[in-house]
Amino acid sequence: MMNKLAIRKLYDTLLNEMGPQGWWPAETKVEIILGAILVQNTNWRNVEKSLNNLNAATGFLPEEILKLTLEELETLIRPSGFYRNKARAIQASFQWFDNHKWDYQAMQHEYGKQLRSEILKLRGVGFETADVFRVFIFDQPAFIADAYARRLFSWLTGNSYKTYQSLYQEINLPDDFTYEEAQEFHGLIDEFGKLYLGKNGQVKENFLSNHQ
């Protein structure tokens, strides 16, 4: 298990070397919800095409998105792939938020420590999307153990993290870690991964080489 001091040192090193990443790339939380679902199993370039379509059609207004038929939604998000499943996931998530009047604070208060398990009940929402919601929608300091994070920690520790939960359960964020830092940590890890970490364990020379 990575100790909290090591996590803090890793975060500080990434931030000092790479600077703030400003994640998530969106202007509203509604746009983040859409992006978090659309990015499943695809790259951000394809997500941007779908987001542009949705923005043109709805202005990212929840009530306008909820008015779309399933077929209309599928057509708008087709560039992201898996559009049938993602359209249903968007509808389910938006209906859930709408049932709670989009009051994120009230939802946190209602669900408390069960928030993650409640999010996971939503159609088409897995561990990664649920934790993105926690960090970027509900402003919670949580760790997002996505593919880039698993590559990074596999390289740093020599352990193999083949599943989301295998890494998620190993990471304890420092007690003073803020949700803003959790957001930044996700952005830093993903940017580091794009620059230095290949899919099959290849690692380019980088500034973290002495952290192993």
Backbone as CSV, one residue per row, in Angstrom:
resi,resn,N_x,N_y,N_z,CA_x,CA_y,CA_z,C_x,C_y,C_z
1,MET,0.852,-1.202,0.000,0.000,0.000,0.000,0.883,1.246,0.000
2,MET,0.554,2.202,-0.861,1.314,3.450,-0.925,0.991,4.290,0.304
3,ASN,2.024,4.687,1.056,1.723,5.498,2.232,1.414,6.940,1.834
4,LYS,0.773,7.641,2.757,0.262,8.980,2.457,1.383,9.967,2.154
5,LEU,2.523,9.787,2.814,3.661,10.678,2.575,4.174,10.509,1.148
6,ALA,4.230,9.269,0.686,4.695,9.003,-0.682,3.739,9.599,-1.709
7,ILE,2.446,9.539,-1.434,1.456,10.118,-2.345,1.626,11.629,-2.407
8,ARG,1.795,12.253,-1.256,1.992,13.711,-1.216,3.256,14.101,-1.976
9,LYS,4.325,13.350,-1.787,5.585,13.656,-2.477,5.426,13.495,-3.987
10,LEU,4.720,12.448,-4.402,4.487,12.224,-5.827,3.669,13.369,-6.416
11,TYR,2.614,13.754,-5.728,1.776,14.861,-6.200,2.594,16.142,-6.332
12,ASP,3.359,16.463,-5.290,4.160,17.693,-5.313,5.174,17.678,-6.446
13,THR,5.793,16.518,-6.676,6.794,16.407,-7.744,6.147,16.595,-9.110
14,LEU,5.028,15.933,-9.337,4.318,16.085,-10.609,3.918,17.543,-10.841
15,LEU,3.395,18.173,-9.797,2.940,19.559,-9.927,4.107,20.504,-10.190
16,ASN,5.210,20.301,-9.458,6.376,21.172,-9.636,6.986,21.023,-11.022
17,GLU,7.017,19.798,-11.520,7.656,19.538,-12.815,6.759,19.900,-14.000
18,MET,5.458,19.713,-13.848,4.560,19.843,-14.999,3.638,21.054,-14.934
19,GLY,3.471,21.612,-13.729,2.575,22.754,-13.582,1.114,22.333,-13.569
20,PRO,0.233,23.249,-13.175,-1.196,22.927,-13.097,-1.766,22.530,-14.455
21,GLN,-2.613,21.508,-14.447,-3.213,21.008,-15.687,-4.636,21.534,-15.920
22,GLY,-5.247,22.044,-14.841,-6.572,22.643,-14.994,-7.671,21.680,-15.406
23,TRP,-7.583,20.445,-14.915,-8.640,19.483,-15.246,-9.845,19.690,-14.342
24,TRP,-11.026,19.416,-14.775,-11.500,18.794,-15.998,-11.713,19.864,-17.070
25,PRO,-11.445,19.581,-18.360,-11.631,20.594,-19.401,-13.107,20.825,-19.719
26,ALA,-13.766,21.643,-18.909,-15.196,21.927,-19.104,-15.536,23.210,-18.360
27,GLU,-16.626,23.838,-18.761,-17.042,25.086,-18.121,-18.115,24.869,-17.062
28,THR,-18.827,23.759,-17.132,-19.896,23.491,-16.168,-19.846,22.030,-15.722
29,LYS,-20.479,21.765,-14.603,-20.519,20.389,-14.106,-21.390,19.498,-14.995
30,VAL,-22.380,20.082,-15.618,-23.198,19.308,-16.562,-22.322,18.785,-17.697
31,GLU,-21.440,19.645,-18.195,-20.529,19.238,-19.267,-19.567,18.147,-18.785
32,ILE,-19.166,18.222,-17.518,-18.272,17.198,-16.959,-18.986,15.849,-16.881
33,ILE,-20.240,15.853,-16.456,-21.007,14.600,-16.391,-21.057,13.943,-17.766
34,LEU,-21.353,14.752,-18.772,-21.396,14.234,-20.143,-20.040,13.692,-20.569
35,GLY,-18.992,14.477,-20.333,-17.651,14.070,-20.744,-17.182,12.805,-20.054
36,ALA,-17.528,12.666,-18.775,-17.097,11.494,-18.010,-17.710,10.209,-18.560
37,ILE,-18.921,10.296,-19.071,-19.567,9.123,-19.677,-19.058,8.904,-21.096
38,LEU,-18.953,9.975,-21.855,-18.551,9.853,-23.259,-17.126,9.350,-23.428
39,VAL,-16.242,9.647,-22.462,-14.826,9.289,-22.612,-14.563,7.806,-22.363
40,GLN,-15.563,7.077,-21.902,-15.381,5.640,-21.665,-14.947,4.951,-22.967
41,ASN,-13.810,4.261,-22.911,-13.317,3.455,-24.038,-13.073,4.244,-25.323
42,THR,-12.717,5.518,-25.186,-12.358,6.293,-26.373,-11.402,7.403,-25.970
43,ASN,-10.972,8.213,-26.943,-10.053,9.311,-26.630,-10.805,10.639,-26.603
44,TRP,-10.139,11.641,-26.055,-10.815,12.918,-25.823,-11.181,13.631,-27.121
45,ARG,-10.437,13.397,-28.189,-10.773,14.031,-29.473,-12.176,13.635,-29.922
46,ASN,-12.501,12.365,-29.766,-13.842,11.901,-30.136,-14.909,12.460,-29.202
47,VAL,-14.545,12.597,-27.932,-15.478,13.176,-26.958,-15.815,14.615,-27.334
48,GLU,-14.801,15.370,-27.731,-15.025,16.778,-28.082,-16.013,16.926,-29.233
49,LYS,-15.950,16.014,-30.188,-16.903,16.057,-31.307,-18.333,15.868,-30.796
50,SER,-18.511,14.909,-29.907,-19.844,14.661,-29.346,-20.308,15.836,-28.494
51,LEU,-19.398,16.383,-27.696,-19.752,17.529,-26.851,-20.147,18.733,-27.701
52,ASN,-19.436,18.953,-28.792,-19.794,20.059,-29.688,-21.194,19.863,-30.259
53,ASN,-21.513,18.624,-30.628,-22.861,18.322,-31.131,-23.918,18.594,-30.064
54,LEU,-23.642,18.140,-28.842,-24.594,18.328,-27.744,-24.767,19.798,-27.403
55,ASN,-23.675,20.535,-27.413,-23.734,21.963,-27.102,-24.571,22.702,-28.138
56,ALA,-24.352,22.368,-29.406,-25.118,23.019,-30.475,-26.610,22.709,-30.360
57,ALA,-26.933,21.498,-29.937,-28.338,21.066,-29.880,-29.044,21.486,-28.595
58,THR,-28.295,21.577,-27.494,-28.941,21.768,-26.183,-28.357,22.899,-25.343
59,GLY,-27.187,23.419,-25.733,-26.525,24.406,-24.883,-26.105,23.836,-23.542
60,PHE,-26.037,22.505,-23.458,-25.718,21.790,-22.209,-26.744,22.066,-21.101
61,LEU,-27.948,22.463,-21.486,-28.998,22.673,-20.482,-29.622,21.322,-20.137
62,PRO,-29.636,20.957,-18.858,-30.149,19.637,-18.475,-31.552,19.362,-19.002
63,GLU,-32.427,20.380,-18.918,-33.805,20.153,-19.358,-33.878,19.877,-20.860
64,GLU,-32.969,20.486,-21.623,-32.946,20.244,-23.073,-32.382,18.855,-23.386
65,ILE,-31.385,18.445,-22.626,-30.805,17.108,-22.824,-31.834,16.033,-22.470
66,LEU,-32.595,16.273,-21.403,-33.613,15.303,-20.998,-34.776,15.237,-21.991
67,LYS,-34.960,16.294,-22.772,-36.031,16.301,-23.783,-35.680,15.456,-25.007
68,LEU,-34.389,15.223,-25.219,-33.961,14.472,-26.402,-34.496,13.042,-26.354
69,THR,-34.932,12.540,-27.495,-35.261,11.118,-27.559,-33.956,10.322,-27.527
70,LEU,-34.078,9.054,-27.245,-32.893,8.199,-27.214,-32.190,8.223,-28.572
71,GLU,-32.969,8.183,-29.637,-32.389,8.175,-30.988,-31.662,9.485,-31.283
72,GLU,-32.251,10.603,-30.874,-31.604,11.908,-31.084,-30.282,11.978,-30.327
73,LEU,-30.303,11.505,-29.088,-29.093,11.519,-28.272,-28.021,10.621,-28.879
74,GLU,-28.410,9.454,-29.321,-27.452,8.528,-29.948,-26.779,9.167,-31.163
75,THR,-27.557,9.864,-31.968,-27.004,10.507,-33.168,-25.982,11.577,-32.789
76,LEU,-26.286,12.368,-31.773,-25.398,13.456,-31.359,-24.074,12.944,-30.801
77,ILE,-24.112,11.798,-30.131,-22.889,11.313,-29.467,-22.208,10.187,-30.238
78,ARG,-22.645,9.931,-31.445,-22.089,8.838,-32.243,-20.558,8.903,-32.366
79,PRO,-19.931,10.105,-32.485,-18.466,10.142,-32.635,-17.701,9.488,-31.486
80,SER,-18.332,9.369,-30.306,-17.636,8.800,-29.145,-17.640,7.277,-29.121
81,GLY,-18.392,6.652,-30.036,-18.467,5.199,-30.026,-19.349,4.679,-28.894
82,PHE,-19.716,3.408,-28.976,-20.588,2.779,-27.960,-21.784,3.681,-27.643
83,TYR,-22.299,4.323,-28.694,-23.255,5.420,-28.488,-24.588,4.949,-27.911
84,ARG,-24.967,3.699,-28.178,-26.241,3.223,-27.615,-26.140,3.110,-26.092
85,ASN,-25.083,2.463,-25.617,-24.901,2.319,-24.169,-24.691,3.672,-23.502
86,LYS,-23.909,4.528,-24.151,-23.608,5.829,-23.543,-24.846,6.728,-23.500
87,ALA,-25.689,6.636,-24.517,-26.925,7.431,-24.513,-27.809,7.030,-23.335
88,ARG,-27.912,5.739,-23.090,-28.715,5.268,-21.957,-28.083,5.679,-20.626
89,ALA,-26.766,5.651,-20.568,-26.072,6.068,-19.343,-26.289,7.554,-19.075
90,ILE,-26.228,8.362,-20.130,-26.475,9.801,-19.971,-27.896,10.034,-19.479
91,GLN,-28.856,9.366,-20.088,-30.247,9.536,-19.658,-30.435,9.145,-18.195
92,ALA,-29.854,8.023,-17.801,-30.001,7.553,-16.416,-29.362,8.528,-15.433
93,SER,-28.160,8.994,-15.749,-27.461,9.916,-14.850,-28.192,11.251,-14.752
94,PHE,-28.616,11.772,-15.903,-29.310,13.064,-15.893,-30.638,12.969,-15.157
95,GLN,-31.331,11.847,-15.290,-32.590,11.680,-14.572,-32.343,11.634,-13.069
96,TRP,-31.266,10.965,-12.661,-30.909,10.878,-11.238,-30.611,12.260,-10.675
97,PHE,-29.768,13.012,-11.370,-29.458,14.363,-10.902,-30.709,15.242,-10.912
98,ASP,-31.527,15.092,-11.944,-32.737,15.909,-12.045,-33.715,15.586,-10.924
99,ASN,-33.803,14.315,-10.553,-34.677,13.920,-9.435,-34.255,14.597,-8.136
100,HIS,-32.973,14.955,-8.065,-32.446,15.636,-6.878,-32.255,17.135,-7.120
101,LYS,-32.897,17.642,-8.188,-32.873,19.077,-8.507,-31.453,19.619,-8.712
102,TRP,-30.530,18.722,-9.104,-29.143,19.122,-9.391,-28.480,19.805,-8.190
103,ASP,-28.946,19.441,-7.004,-28.383,20.010,-5.768,-27.317,19.048,-5.240
104,TYR,-26.076,19.275,-5.661,-24.997,18.336,-5.343,-24.737,18.251,-3.840
105,GLN,-24.840,19.376,-3.160,-24.607,19.366,-1.708,-25.669,18.551,-0.989
106,ALA,-26.913,18.746,-1.386,-28.006,17.993,-0.761,-27.844,16.496,-1.022
107,MET,-27.381,16.149,-2.206,-27.171,14.734,-2.535,-26.072,14.141,-1.666
108,GLN,-25.005,14.897,-1.462,-23.931,14.418,-0.578,-24.457,14.202,0.826
109,HIS,-25.270,15.146,1.284,-25.819,15.052,2.636,-26.744,13.839,2.747
110,GLU,-27.538,13.611,1.711,-28.495,12.495,1.732,-27.789,11.144,1.739
111,TYR,-26.779,10.995,0.894,-26.157,9.681,0.715,-24.932,9.457,1.598
112,GLY,-24.282,10.537,2.018,-23.119,10.397,2.895,-22.076,9.453,2.331
113,LYS,-21.632,8.512,3.144,-20.585,7.577,2.724,-21.082,6.560,1.692
114,GLN,-22.375,6.531,1.464,-22.935,5.615,0.461,-22.988,6.234,-0.934
115,LEU,-22.458,7.453,-1.084,-22.573,8.143,-2.372,-21.969,7.329,-3.507
116,ARG,-20.773,6.787,-3.290,-20.128,6.021,-4.370,-20.990,4.826,-4.787
117,SER,-21.515,4.095,-3.814,-22.329,2.922,-4.151,-23.635,3.332,-4.826
118,GLU,-24.169,4.508,-4.480,-25.380,4.999,-5.153,-25.083,5.345,-6.606
119,ILE,-23.950,6.011,-6.837,-23.572,6.363,-8.212,-23.388,5.091,-9.038
120,LEU,-22.794,4.077,-8.425,-22.523,2.827,-9.144,-23.799,2.074,-9.531
121,LYS,-24.924,2.441,-8.944,-26.197,1.820,-9.323,-26.713,2.349,-10.660
122,LEU,-26.171,3.489,-11.100,-26.637,4.097,-12.342,-26.212,3.259,-13.539
123,ARG,-27.087,3.144,-14.495,-26.791,2.374,-15.710,-25.576,2.961,-16.429
124,GLY,-24.654,2.088,-16.804,-23.516,2.510,-17.608,-22.446,3.272,-16.852
125,VAL,-22.522,3.272,-15.532,-21.527,3.982,-14.719,-20.718,2.962,-13.927
126,GLY,-19.432,2.875,-14.242,-18.539,1.973,-13.531,-17.697,2.719,-12.516
127,PHE,-16.680,2.042,-12.003,-15.860,2.616,-10.930,-15.219,3.943,-11.334
128,GLU,-14.618,3.970,-12.528,-13.897,5.183,-12.921,-14.841,6.375,-13.058
129,THR,-15.942,6.177,-13.758,-16.900,7.273,-13.934,-17.469,7.712,-12.591
130,ALA,-17.741,6.763,-11.707,-18.264,7.102,-10.377,-17.282,7.977,-9.610
131,ASP,-16.003,7.640,-9.680,-15.013,8.427,-8.944,-14.753,9.780,-9.599
132,VAL,-14.882,9.850,-10.918,-14.822,11.158,-11.590,-15.978,12.032,-11.104
133,PHE,-17.163,11.458,-10.999,-18.299,12.206,-10.454,-17.978,12.700,-9.042
134,ARG,-17.426,11.835,-8.214,-17.130,12.225,-6.825,-16.156,13.393,-6.773
135,VAL,-15.110,13.316,-7.581,-14.049,14.332,-7.524,-14.476,15.636,-8.195
136,PHE,-15.107,15.536,-9.365,-15.363,16.733,-10.166,-16.790,17.272,-10.064
137,ILE,-17.734,16.453,-9.629,-19.117,16.917,-9.479,-19.431,17.189,-8.009
138,PHE,-19.022,16.265,-7.147,-19.343,16.398,-5.727,-18.192,16.975,-4.906
139,ASP,-17.096,17.325,-5.574,-15.957,17.983,-4.911,-15.447,17.191,-3.707
140,GLN,-15.249,15.899,-3.919,-14.695,15.047,-2.872,-13.239,14.704,-3.192
141,PRO,-12.374,14.654,-2.185,-10.980,14.249,-2.418,-10.862,12.737,-2.532
142,ALA,-11.034,12.223,-3.733,-10.946,10.781,-3.982,-9.886,10.526,-5.047
143,PHE,-9.460,9.273,-5.146,-8.439,8.900,-6.129,-9.099,8.216,-7.317
144,ILE,-8.699,8.613,-8.517,-9.231,8.025,-9.746,-8.177,7.080,-10.317
145,ALA,-8.437,5.786,-10.195,-7.438,4.759,-10.555,-7.598,4.328,-12.012
146,ASP,-7.550,5.308,-12.915,-7.772,5.007,-14.328,-6.562,4.308,-14.950
147,ALA,-6.624,4.080,-16.266,-5.572,3.300,-16.935,-4.199,3.939,-16.773
148,TYR,-4.123,5.265,-16.897,-2.827,5.934,-16.738,-2.311,5.803,-15.309
149,ALA,-3.206,5.906,-14.337,-2.796,5.745,-12.939,-2.281,4.329,-12.696
150,ARG,-2.944,3.332,-13.271,-2.502,1.950,-13.079,-1.132,1.721,-13.718
151,ARG,-0.915,2.308,-14.889,0.412,2.196,-15.514,1.475,2.866,-14.651
152,LEU,1.170,4.047,-14.139,2.143,4.788,-13.334,2.509,4.024,-12.068
153,PHE,1.513,3.571,-11.323,1.799,2.915,-10.049,2.362,1.509,-10.245
154,SER,2.021,0.860,-11.339,2.663,-0.428,-11.649,4.158,-0.220,-11.859
155,TRP,4.503,0.838,-12.583,5.912,1.141,-12.844,6.633,1.566,-11.565
156,LEU,6.002,2.416,-10.762,6.652,2.930,-9.553,6.853,1.848,-8.494
157,THR,5.901,0.926,-8.382,5.937,-0.049,-7.285,6.417,-1.431,-7.706
158,GLY,6.369,-1.714,-9.010,6.704,-3.061,-9.470,5.561,-4.041,-9.311
159,ASN,4.413,-3.570,-8.797,3.230,-4.417,-8.674,2.404,-4.333,-9.958
160,SER,1.533,-5.303,-10.151,0.662,-5.299,-11.322,-0.750,-4.905,-10.902
161,TYR,-1.259,-3.842,-11.495,-2.617,-3.391,-11.194,-3.461,-3.515,-12.463
162,LYS,-4.046,-4.682,-12.642,-4.774,-4.954,-13.887,-6.217,-4.455,-13.837
163,THR,-6.746,-4.264,-12.648,-8.131,-3.806,-12.532,-8.185,-2.481,-11.788
164,TYR,-9.277,-1.772,-11.996,-9.469,-0.476,-11.336,-9.383,-0.612,-9.817
165,GLN,-10.148,-1.548,-9.278,-10.233,-1.676,-7.825,-8.919,-2.130,-7.193
166,SER,-8.117,-2.890,-7.938,-6.858,-3.380,-7.361,-5.950,-2.221,-6.973
167,LEU,-5.952,-1.148,-7.767,-5.158,0.029,-7.404,-5.925,0.936,-6.457
168,TYR,-7.198,1.141,-6.717,-8.016,2.040,-5.896,-7.910,1.686,-4.411
169,GLN,-7.938,0.392,-4.118,-7.907,-0.055,-2.724,-6.534,0.103,-2.082
170,GLU,-5.508,0.324,-2.908,-4.145,0.474,-2.389,-3.796,1.921,-2.046
171,ILE,-4.560,2.863,-2.576,-4.190,4.271,-2.465,-4.952,4.946,-1.341
172,ASN,-4.218,5.481,-0.384,-4.797,6.312,0.658,-4.294,7.737,0.473
173,LEU,-5.182,8.644,0.095,-4.769,10.033,-0.056,-4.465,10.630,1.312
174,PRO,-3.533,11.584,1.380,-3.238,12.246,2.657,-4.504,12.863,3.259
175,ASP,-4.552,12.930,4.584,-5.742,13.449,5.265,-6.047,14.894,4.886
176,ASP,-5.001,15.651,4.541,-5.205,17.065,4.213,-5.358,17.305,2.710
177,PHE,-5.477,16.230,1.937,-5.624,16.354,0.478,-6.982,16.971,0.169
178,THR,-7.007,18.052,-0.592,-8.259,18.727,-0.915,-8.853,18.166,-2.212
179,TYR,-10.109,18.488,-2.451,-10.714,18.017,-3.708,-10.052,18.694,-4.905
180,GLU,-9.593,19.949,-4.721,-8.878,20.614,-5.813,-7.587,19.871,-6.144
181,GLU,-6.907,19.381,-5.110,-5.689,18.604,-5.344,-6.020,17.261,-5.994
182,ALA,-7.130,16.654,-5.606,-7.544,15.391,-6.234,-7.837,15.602,-7.718
183,GLN,-8.462,16.724,-8.045,-8.718,17.055,-9.446,-7.404,17.240,-10.197
184,GLU,-6.507,17.987,-9.593,-5.209,18.254,-10.225,-4.389,16.973,-10.363
185,PHE,-4.431,16.118,-9.349,-3.687,14.852,-9.357,-4.116,14.002,-10.554
186,HIS,-5.418,13.948,-10.785,-5.931,13.184,-11.926,-5.385,13.746,-13.240
187,GLY,-5.435,15.055,-13.380,-4.928,15.678,-14.595,-3.439,15.469,-14.779
188,LEU,-2.682,15.596,-13.697,-1.224,15.409,-13.757,-0.861,13.979,-14.147
189,ILE,-1.523,13.014,-13.524,-1.229,11.604,-13.820,-1.540,11.288,-15.279
190,ASP,-2.677,11.761,-15.761,-3.043,11.463,-17.148,-2.087,12.137,-18.132
191,GLU,-1.686,13.362,-17.843,-0.757,14.049,-18.742,0.610,13.376,-18.713
192,PHE,1.058,12.976,-17.516,2.322,12.244,-17.391,2.247,10.940,-18.182
193,GLY,1.116,10.252,-18.051,0.938,8.980,-18.756,1.016,9.137,-20.257
194,LYS,0.380,10.177,-20.775,0.408,10.416,-22.223,1.833,10.663,-22.711
195,LEU,2.610,11.345,-21.886,3.971,11.714,-22.288,4.966,10.565,-22.159
196,TYR,4.827,9.740,-21.116,5.917,8.827,-20.765,5.559,7.343,-20.690
197,LEU,4.284,6.993,-20.555,3.932,5.603,-20.256,3.205,4.929,-21.412
198,GLY,3.798,3.877,-21.965,3.166,3.126,-23.043,2.223,2.068,-22.507
199,LYS,1.383,1.533,-23.392,0.379,0.545,-22.983,0.998,-0.757,-22.502
200,ASN,2.122,-1.138,-23.063,2.699,-2.452,-22.763,3.878,-2.387,-21.801
201,GLY,3.838,-1.395,-20.927,4.872,-1.295,-19.907,6.100,-0.507,-20.311
202,GLN,6.120,0.016,-21.559,7.274,0.823,-21.955,7.222,2.171,-21.223
203,VAL,8.369,2.614,-20.741,8.454,3.884,-20.020,9.600,4.706,-20.592
204,LYS,9.291,5.916,-21.036,10.338,6.815,-21.516,11.051,7.436,-20.318
205,GLU,12.323,7.779,-20.509,13.092,8.444,-19.447,12.336,9.679,-18.981
206,ASN,12.220,9.831,-17.657,11.432,10.951,-17.134,11.903,11.354,-15.743
207,PHE,11.343,12.421,-15.230,11.776,13.008,-13.959,11.372,12.188,-12.735
208,LEU,10.557,11.150,-12.895,10.177,10.300,-11.758,11.043,9.053,-11.644
209,SER,12.030,8.922,-12.507,12.832,7.689,-12.526,13.473,7.391,-11.175
210,ASN,13.804,8.422,-10.404,14.428,8.182,-9.098,13.406,8.007,-7.978
211,HIS,12.112,7.939,-8.325,11.073,7.717,-7.312,10.795,6.242,-7.107
212,GLN,11.336,5.404,-7.975,11.025,3.980,-7.863,11.673,3.344,-6.644
